[in-house]
């Protein structure tokens, strides 16, 4: 279906002004309509199962107040009759009709590799009780076209080095199980840790954001040069003052911070040897070798998942950037955007002001709009999956696609 739109250049600043009228023709996603018969017995079976599984919840949600059976239970048979009369089949059994419609669409169009994107609406006709019919309005996934050549060469990230990663993990364990010993020496060095209070103010007013109480820091890792240098000139028990200019990107950037520092403890730090099995026994392993065995398995799984994701994105991005595709149904975009917006609002406790603020939206701005980009990307990714799987005669599935891509990728090692 196409829509012809005549636009005068003087009414649209984005179009080059000419004396001729401009005509824009856009291909729009077209809904399909299907009418098919339902098996009366199969429909009743689905509805009976629905009431067995969800009857009590439906009674609660609809606030049905019918008579109770002996024992205080709701008579679901009578409840069904009353609720169906009040709400209608379509409202109650939408999931059932969606399933029937999806199955029928798949049955009819699977050989043509046409895939249902979403079912917009449906209507049940019960005028002939022995031959109920269902009308559904639906959209197929838009087609994507690609005539180029896919590039399967991918640069392998330099950080995929198991031995270096294992050493880093062992050093983490050393740090986790470090041994701290308080010392009364007259000097402090960068390998020691200090327990200090840092009480700060700016322009004569307290600024707790820059200070803390009772924190243990490794001297060599302190990022404020003035504090680090001052500590190296003091000892345990000292109380001193210093000033420095804040370089952090916050409200105090480029402002002078005045600080009072109290050193409570100075600690010598020793670490267990990385080859000492006792280090790994603290984590529940028999020895270093058993820790290495588990680490290798987990690391290889991590690398494989990372490769899968990297390769998948590499090919999908090519198909999207170099391919062509038809319009994406606005109804689907609106539906998915609302779904994500509702999730976001729920995560913010239903507070719309907070929901907008966390998204950087202006007051009263529609929250749904903030998720449209995500929804379009979701659609493009799925269209790319369909296209790739059709190209290689695979099941239309992202996992099948990723596995196939991995079998063809040429990993280019870093130089």
N, C-alpha and C positions, 0 to 999 in steps of 0.2 A: 504494500500500500504506500502510495506517495502523496505528499502534500505540496501543492504549488503555492509559493508565497511571493507575491509581487511587492518589491520594496523600492521606494523612491530614494535615490541617492541623497537627496537633501534632508531626508528624515533619518538617515543612518550615517553617523560620522565615520564609522569603521569602513564604509564602502567608498571606493574611489568615485568622486562626483563626475558624472557624465550626463549628457542630455538624454540618453536612452534609459528606459526603465530596466532595472536589474531583476532577474528572475532566479530565485534560489530553489533548487529541488533537492530535498533530503529524503533518503530511504529511511523509513521508520519501521521499527519492530512491529510486526503484525500479529494480533491474537488469532488463535484458531478456535473454532467451535466444534465440539463433538457431542453427538447424542447417541447413547447406546443403552441397550436393555440390561437390566440387572436381574440376576437370578434371585427370585423371591426368597427361597429357602436359605440361600447363602447370605443374603442381606439380613434376614432375621437371626441367623446364627451369629453374625458379627455383632448385632445389636445386643443379643442376649449375653455374649461374652463381655461386651462393654459394661453392661449393668452389673455383672458379677464382679468385675474388677474395679469399677469406679462408681458404683451405685451410691454408696454411703457418702462419698465426696460430693457427688452431684446433688444429693438431697441437702447436704450442708450448705453448699454454695447457693442453691436456689431457694433456701429457707423454706422448704416444703414442710407443711404442718399437718400432714395427714395422720390418721389414726395409727397407733402402734399395734403390733402383734403381741401375743403373749410373750412375756419376757422383756418387753420394752423395745424390741427391734422394729424398725420401719418396714412396712409391707412394700417391698420394692416393686412388686407387680402393679399395685395401685399407684405408687409414686411415679412409675414410668408413664402410665396412662395420663396422669394429671400434668406432669412436666412436659410431655410431648405436646399436649394440647396447648399449654401456655407458651412454650418456646419454639415449637416446630421442629421437624426433622433436621432441617439444614443447620440450624444453630447448634443442636445437640450432637449431631453425628458428623460434624465437619471432617474429623480425622478419618472416619470410615469412608466417606465419599471421596476424600482426597486420595486415599489408598486405591479405591476402585478405579478412579480416573487415571492415576499414575500407571497402574498395571495395564489398563486398556491401551493407553497411549504407547507404552513400551511394546506391548504385543503387536500393535498395528505398525509402528514406525521403526522398530529395532533394526530390521533388515536394511532400511535406508540410512541407518546411523543418525537419525534425527533424535535429539534428546530433549525431553521436557525440562524447561528451565523452572517454571513455576505455574501453578494453577491459580488463576486470578479469582475465579468465581464458579459456582455450580448451582444447579437447581434441580430438585427432585420432582418428578411428575408421578403422582399416585392415583390419577383418575382411573386407570385400569389397575385394580389391586393385584391382579394376577400377572401383570406385565409392567412393573415399575420401570421407568426410564430416567436416566440421569443426563443432564446437559452440563457440560463443563466448558469454561473459557480458559484457554491456556496459551503459553508462549513457549516456543522452542528456543534453545540456546542459539544466539546469533552465530553465524558462520565466521570463521577466521580463515584467511587465505595467505599462503606463503609460497613464493616461487623462487626464493633464493637458495643458497647452500648453507647448511648449518655448520658452524665452526665448533669442533669438539676439543680444541686445544685450550687448556685452562692452566694458568699459573698456579703451581702448588705453593701455599703459604709457607714462608720460611720457618715459622714457629712450630711446624709439625716435626719435632725432634724428640723421640721417646726418651733417649738417654738424658738429654738436658732437662726435660720435664720431670723425669724421675728424680734427678738430683735436686731440682727445685722443691719437689714434694718432700724429700728427706730433710731438707733444710727447714721446711715449715714445721716438721715434726720436732726437729732440734729446738726451734724457737718455742713451740708449744710446751715442751717439757724441759725448758731451761731451768737452771738451778740458780736462785738468787741468794746472795749472802751479804748481809749488811756490813759495811766497813766504816771505820772511824778515821780514815786517812785524811791528811791535810790538803789533799788536792783531788780534783775530779778529772777524768779523761773521757774521751768520746765513746769508749766501749762500755762505760758504766751506765746504769740507770739511776734516775733521781726521782724521789717522791716529793712533789712540791705543790704549793698553792701559788696561783698567779691571779692577783687581784688587780683589775684594770679599770681605768677611767679615761674619758676623752673630753677635752674642753671643760674640765671641772665636774663632769657628770659621770657617774658609774656606768660602765658598759660591760655587763656580765657576759655578753656574747663573745668577747675577746678573752675572757679569763676562765678560770676553773679552780676547783679545790680538790686536793687529795688525788692528783693524777700522777701516774708513774710513766716517765718518758725515757727513751734511750737518748742520751745526750747527742750522739752523732747523727741522729735522725731528726733533730729539731729543725724546723724550717724558718724560724725567726733568728736571723744571724746575731742580732744584739743579745737575745736571751741565751743563745748557745755560747757565745763568747764570755758573757758575764758568769755563767755557771762554771766554766772552765777556770775561772779566777777565784772561785769560792769553795766552801766545804760544807759538810753536813752541819746543820744548826744555824747557818747564816741567814740573815734577813737583809735584803737590799732592794734598791729601787733602780729602775731603768726606764728609758723612753725609746720608742721606735716609730717609724712611719709605716702604717699598714699598707700593704700592697694587694690585699685580697679584694676581689671584685664584689664589694658589698657597700653598705651605707657609710663605712668608715674608711673607704679607699682614699689614700693620700693624706689621711689625717694622723696627727701625732697621738699615740697611745702611751699613757703613763702607767707604769706597772710596779706593784709591790710583790716581791718574790720571797717566799719562805721555803728553805730546803729542810725537809724533815728527815730524809734518809738518803744515803748513797749506797748503791747496791753493786757488788761485783757479780758479773754474769758468767757462768760456765755452761757449756753445752755438752751433751753426751756425744760420743763419737758416732759418726754415721754408719760405721761398720759394726757397732755394738748391738747385738741382737736384743739387748734389754730395752733399747729405745723403741723397737717395734713391738715388743711385748706389752709396753704401756698402752698400745692401741689394740691389743687383743690378738696380735699375730704371733706365730710360733718363733719366727726369726725374720731376718731381712729378706731371705729368699722367698718366703711365703708372702711377704708384703709385696715384693716385686712381681710375683706371679699374679696376684689380684690386681695390682696397679696396671700391669701390661694388658690384661683383659679389658679393664675399664677404659684405658687409654685408647686401645684399638677400636673399641665401640664408639668412643667419642670422635676419633678421626674418621671412621666410616660414616657416622651421622653428619659430620661436618662436610665431608666430601659429597655426600648425597645432596645436602642442602645447597652447597656451592654449585654443583653441576646442574641441579634442577633449575636454580635461579638463572644460571648462565644461558641455558637453552630457552627457558621461558621468556627471558628478556629479549633475546634475539627474535623470537616469534612475534612478540608484541611490538617491538620497535621497528622491525622490517616488514611485518605483515600488514594485511588490511582486514578490516572487520566491519560488520554492519552495526547498526545502532543497538544499544542495550535498552531493554524496556524500562521506561521510567517508573512503572508500577513496581517492578522488582527492586529498583534502586530505592524507592520510597519505603518499601516494606523492610528491606534489610537495614536501611539507615535508622528506621524507627526501632528495630530490634536492638541494634548496638546502642542507640541513645537510651533506650529503656534500661539496658544493662548498666550503663554508666550512671544514670540517675539513681538506680537502686544501690550501686556501690557508694554513692554519696549520701545514703540514708534518705533518699527522696527529696533532698534539699536542692531545689532548682538553681538557687543562687550559687551554691558551692559547685554544682555540676557545671555551670557556665564558667565560673572562675577558673576551675582546673583545666578547662579547655581553652582559656584565653578569649572567651566570647564576651561581647558587649551585653549589657543588660537587655533582657527581652529578646535576644537573638535566638532563632530556632536551633535547638541542640541537634536535631536530626541532620542539619546541613553540615555539621562538623564531621560527620561520618561518611559523607557521600564519596569522598576520594578513596577511602578504604574500601567501600562497596564496589566502586568501579574497578579498582585493582583486583579485588576478589573475582569479579566477573571476567576480567581479562586473563587472569591466571587460569581459570577454569576453561575458558575458550581455548587457551594455548594447550592445555592438557588434552582436550578433545582433538584438536588438530594434530598434535604429535602422535597420539595413539592411533588415529586414523591413518597417518602417514606410514606407520610401521605395523599396522594391523594388530594392535595391542588392545587389551581390555581397557576401556576408558577409566583409568584409575591413576591417581598421582603416584602411588607406590610402584605400580607397574612401569610407569613412565620413568621414574627415578632409577629403577633397577636397570632399565634398558640403556639409559643415558650413561650410567656408570660403566656399562660393558663396552661403551664406545669412546669414552673420554681418553684423551692423551694428556697426562699430567706433565706439565713443563716444570722441571726442577729449577729453583732459584739459582742464579749465577753467583 
